[in-house]
Amino acid sequence: MRFMFVGDSMTIGRAGDYTWRYRMWQHLSAVPGGPHEIVGPRTALFDTGAGEPVSHAYADPGFPEDSRRHLAGWGEGWQHMAPLIGSAVRSGEPDVLLVSLGLIDLGFYTAAEETAANARRFIAEARAARPGIRMVLLPVIPNVRADSDAPFAAEVARFNELLAKAVADLSTDASPILLAARPASYEIAHDTYDGTHPNASGEHRLAGEFAAVLHQAWGIGGPYRRP
């Protein structure tokens, strides 16, 4: 089974991070369910000094090169990934997309309605490339900005409602889409290093949520266990 991680800065990670992708790779490698492969057109982390995704300095240098693959970008959201997902799916042929997008869109680019429209476009493009593809979508986890910016917090809440509606409208037996939940007990002050990006605890919580959905809904893998 082939998996592709799609996301923004929370998913690509920065130089020196483990990333929740790494935690998910550990999980998939440890549980029963047959062989798996991570696919995607990119492998790098974001280098904050260079301002570009050019680092390969993962916290664990033993993270295999072929399992570092992803389609994630610092500062990239639904509007950026919708035009890219078709070619990435055709090339990597993933069976399952694990997607965490939306915060950067709402914070800098598009309001809730347009962001939701871009999410629907993303789904359509992925299916056009691979009609039987499955997807797990994570709702936007409000960052520290939502604590002091009420309009932004309202846009996040509105988008999450629209994302849930898109999943309900678009999921099919041939190409099911699942909506994950905000990871249980995920707290900005405890699970991020800057109010937005996950630290080690946050990485485990994000990976654990995706793992729980895969296991409970589709019998893929097993319960998530922190190493």
N, C-alpha and C positions, 0 to 999 in steps of 0.2 A: 504494500500500500504506500502510495506517495502523498506526502503532505507538503503544502507550501504555506509559509508564514507571510502575511501581508500586513503592513502597519506603518506607523509613523516613528517618531523618535523613541517612543516607549518600546518599540519592537526592534529597531535597528541597534539601539544601544550606542554607547560611547566607548572610546578606547579605555580598556581596563575593566569593563563590565563582563559579567558572566552572560547576561541577558536571559529573559524568560524563554527564549528559543533554546538556549542551552539546557535549561531546566526541563523543557519539554522533550528534548532529545534524550536526556538521561532517563526520563520516565518511559518513553517509548522503547528504549533499549533494554529496560529492566523488566518490563511486564510481558506476559504471554500474548500471543496474537499474531505471530508470524513476523517475517522480516518487514522492514519499512525503509523508506528512502525519503530524505528531505530534498526538495527541488526548489529552484528559483534562479533568477539571473544574476543575483548579487551575493557577495559573501562578506563584505567589509563592515566594520564599525565606523561610526562618525568620529572624526578627530576634531575635537573642539579647538585646538590650537591652529590647525590648518583651515578649519571651517569647511571641511569636505569629508566625504565618506571614504577615507583612504587607509584607515588603520586596520590591522589584523591582530592587534594586541588584545586578544581575549584573556580574561582572568585565568582561564584554564587553557594553557597552550596545547593540552591534549585533546581539545575539542576537535574532532576530525574535520579536515577541510571540506569534505563532501557533505557534511552535516551542518555546515555554517550557511548554507544557501538560504536565500530569502528574497522577498520583494518588499523591502521596507526602506524608508528614507526620512531623514531628519527634516522636518518642515513640510512633509508631503502628506496629503490627505486623500479623501475620496475623489476629489476633482483631479488629482494628479494620477491616481492609480487606475481610474476608470479607462483612460486611453491606453494604459500599459498592460492591463491584465490579460487581454486576449492573446497577445503575442507570448506572454510569459506562460500562459496555460498551454498554448499550442506547443511550445518548446519543451516545457517540463512535464507535461501530461500529469498534473496532480490529480489524485482522487478526491482529496479533501483540502479546502482552503480554510485556514485559521486566521481570522481577520480582526484586527483591532485598529480602527480608524475613526476619525471624526473630531477629536479635540482640536487639532490644528486648524481644521476647516472652520469650525465655529469661532475659534479664537482670532483668526486672521483673515479668512477668505470669504466665507459664505454663511448666510443665515440658515436656520434649521430646514426650511422648505427646500432650498436649493441643494443643501447638503444631502438631504434625503433623496432628491432626484438624482444626484450623482451616485449615491449608493445603489439605486435601482439600475442606473446605467452600467455600473460595475457588474452587477449580477447578470444582466443581459449579455454583456461582452464575454464574461467567463463562460456562460452557457453556450454562446455561439461557437466558442472555441472547443468546448468539451461538454456536450449536452447532458451527460450523466453526472456532472461534478456535484459534490456535496460541499456545503459551507457551514461554518460555525462563526457567527458574528458576535463580537463583544460590544455591549453598549458603551457609550462614552462615560468614563469615570471622571466626575468633575474634579478639577485641580484646585489649587489654593486660590486661584483668581475668583472662583465662584463664591468664596467666603465673603468677599467685599464688593463684588460686582453683580448686583441682582439681575440686571438684564442678561448678562452672560449666563448666569445660573439658569435663568428661564429658558434661554435658547438651548442649553444642554438638555434640560428636561423635555422640551418640545421635540428636539431631534430624537431622543430616545423613544418617545411615543411614536414618532413617524417611522423609526427603524423597526419597531415591533409590528407596526401595521404592514410595512413592506414585507417582512418575513411571513406574516400571516397571509398576505395576498399572493406572494410569489412562490412559496414552498410547494413542491410537487412530489409525488411518489418517485418520479424518475430522477429528480434533482432536488433533494430535500435541503432545506435551510433551517438551521437551529439558531435561536437567540440565547446566548449565554446570559448569565446574571452578573451583576457586580460581585466580585469575589467576596465571600463572607468575611467579615471583620476587616476588610481593606480600609485602612485609615491613612489619610494623607500624611499626618505627622509621623506615623510609624513605618509606613511602607514605601515612602519615597525619600530621595536624598535632597530634593529641592522643591517639594510641593507639587511635582508633576511626574517625574521619572522614577521608575521603581528601583528601590535598593534590593538587596538580596532577599529580604522578606517579601517585598512586593513581587519580585520575579517568581517566587514560589507560589504566591497566591494567584497570579495570572495564569501560570502554567497549570496549577491545580484546578482552576475553573474550566479551562479548555479540556483537560483530562477528564473531569467529572462528566461534562456534557458528552464527550465521545463515548465514554464507558456506559453511562446510563441510557443514552438514546440509541446507540448503535452497537453496543457491545465491543467497542474497540479499546484495546488496552485493559486496564484495571483501575482500581482506586489509586489516587495519587498519594504517594508516600514521600515525604521530604527525606532526602538522604541524611 
